[in-house]
């Protein structure tokens, strides 16, 4: 009797699993459709914002992507140059930081008033 009960449970679970898989497939199809519509609307909004046609927007994005790739390639070769930077560059960076922090008088009263 225990064997029949397990077999019945397995059959029920198989049906539930099949039903759930079908539901998931339907939901995934709906999600894909909605994402496609979302992406189209987003591209339309971008084209409108920049006053470009769809083809012009594609060309602009393509050009920007090419420029980004060139910059990335340049950064790799610039890394070597950065490691050989002069001491004066480091001093200039420190001077900038010092100016940022010391050029404005600190008013502890106003900071305390904000915290209270």
C-alpha positions as CSV (number, residue, x, y, z in Angstrom):
1,X,0.0,0.0,0.0
2,X,2.9,2.3,0.7
3,X,4.2,1.8,-2.8
4,X,0.9,2.9,-4.4
5,X,0.8,6.0,-2.2
6,X,4.3,7.0,-3.3
7,X,3.5,6.3,-6.9
8,X,0.4,8.5,-6.6
9,X,2.4,11.3,-5.0
10,X,5.0,11.0,-7.7
11,X,2.3,11.2,-10.4
12,X,0.7,14.3,-8.7
13,X,4.1,16.0,-8.4
14,X,4.9,15.2,-12.1
15,X,1.7,16.9,-13.1
16,X,2.4,19.9,-10.8
17,X,5.9,20.2,-12.1
18,X,4.7,20.1,-15.8
19,X,2.0,22.7,-15.1
20,X,4.5,25.0,-13.3
21,X,7.0,24.6,-16.2
22,X,4.3,25.6,-18.7
23,X,3.4,28.6,-16.5
24,X,7.1,29.6,-16.3
25,X,7.5,29.3,-20.1
26,X,4.4,31.5,-20.6
27,X,5.7,34.0,-18.1
28,X,9.1,34.0,-19.7
29,X,7.5,34.6,-23.1
30,X,5.5,37.5,-21.7
31,X,8.6,38.9,-20.0
32,X,10.6,38.7,-23.2
33,X,7.8,40.5,-25.1
34,X,7.6,43.3,-22.5
35,X,11.4,43.7,-22.4
36,X,11.5,44.0,-26.2
37,X,8.8,46.7,-26.0
38,X,10.6,48.5,-23.2
39,X,13.9,48.5,-25.2
40,X,12.2,49.9,-28.3
41,X,10.6,52.7,-26.2
42,X,13.8,53.5,-24.5
43,X,15.6,53.8,-27.9
44,X,12.8,55.9,-29.2
45,X,13.1,58.2,-26.2
46,X,16.9,58.5,-26.7
47,X,16.4,59.3,-30.4
48,X,13.8,61.9,-29.5
49,X,16.0,63.4,-26.8
50,X,18.9,63.8,-29.1
51,X,16.7,64.6,-32.1
52,X,18.0,61.7,-34.2
53,X,16.4,59.1,-36.4
54,X,16.8,55.5,-35.4
55,X,19.6,55.0,-37.9
56,X,21.4,58.2,-36.8
57,X,21.2,57.1,-33.2
58,X,22.7,53.7,-34.1
59,X,25.5,55.4,-35.9
60,X,26.1,57.8,-33.0
61,X,26.3,54.9,-30.5
62,X,28.5,52.9,-32.8
63,X,31.0,55.9,-33.1
64,X,31.0,56.4,-29.3
65,X,31.6,52.7,-28.8
66,X,34.6,52.9,-31.2
67,X,36.0,55.9,-29.4
68,X,35.6,54.1,-26.1
69,X,37.5,51.1,-27.4
70,X,40.3,53.4,-28.6
71,X,40.4,55.1,-25.2
72,X,40.6,51.7,-23.5
73,X,43.4,50.6,-25.7
74,X,45.2,53.9,-25.0
75,X,44.7,53.5,-21.2
76,X,46.6,50.2,-21.3
77,X,49.6,51.8,-22.8
78,X,49.2,54.9,-20.6
79,X,49.4,52.7,-17.5
80,X,53.1,52.2,-18.1
81,X,53.5,56.0,-18.4
82,X,51.6,56.6,-15.2
83,X,54.0,54.4,-13.2
84,X,56.9,56.5,-14.4
85,X,55.3,59.8,-13.4
86,X,57.5,62.5,-12.0
87,X,57.7,63.7,-8.5
88,X,56.4,67.1,-9.5
89,X,53.1,65.5,-10.6
90,X,52.7,63.9,-7.2
91,X,53.5,67.3,-5.5
92,X,51.0,69.0,-7.7
93,X,48.3,66.5,-6.6
94,X,49.2,67.1,-3.0
95,X,49.1,70.8,-3.5
96,X,45.6,70.5,-5.0
97,X,44.4,68.5,-2.0
98,X,45.9,71.0,0.4
99,X,44.2,73.9,-1.3
100,X,40.9,72.0,-1.2
101,X,41.1,71.5,2.6
102,X,42.9,74.6,3.8
103,X,41.5,77.3,1.6
104,X,38.2,77.4,3.5
105,X,38.2,78.1,7.2
106,X,36.5,75.5,9.3
107,X,33.6,76.6,11.4
108,X,33.1,74.0,14.1
109,X,30.0,75.9,15.3
110,X,28.2,75.3,12.0
111,X,29.1,71.7,11.9
112,X,28.0,71.2,15.5
113,X,24.7,73.0,14.9
114,X,23.9,70.7,12.0
115,X,24.5,67.6,14.1
116,X,22.3,68.8,16.9
